[in-house]
């Protein structure tokens, strides 16, 4: 529960960033489709996850100052095996968690001079799923009593669940182009997340921070 909140906190919202890159000059003869990935996500989750983190975004540009993008992200991939001893009693624990996010976003570019370039504002939503499959085993040797259980015995516990949440908020950021095709998009923002099943007792504030790089067709 706490882990999904941190993930949602990292995977939803808006802000700004600028770089001296060459902006887009002419988009009338292009497909106006951008494919990009968040290079900041693996850095944010460094040390918190034992497997790869990645995101994939498709952005469609239209009407010179508007765009819509859809992001799929895989994160919070956490696996850990632990063994603890309480005297003669041994506890073996296996944690296995995995999270995904699907994030649709609308962007309005403020500048009237250059198509789909520079500072933008917009709105965002997100569907979040955290899958948990955790197991515990307490091994009690012969002649030892543990929690009113006399060994030899093995006490097993298994927790498996899919926690789901929805988030809504606002975004802002900067998007620039290098040689009309290579894209740099820094996005940040904030919003509200609430559980579906439910994950949280009440809605909570979350934020999003991403540095997307990609290619414009």
Helices and strands as residue ranges (DSSP letters): H 2-10, E 33-38, H 41-44, E 54-62, E 66-86, E 89-109, E 118-140, E 145-146, E 149-150, E 153-178, E 182-195, E 204-216
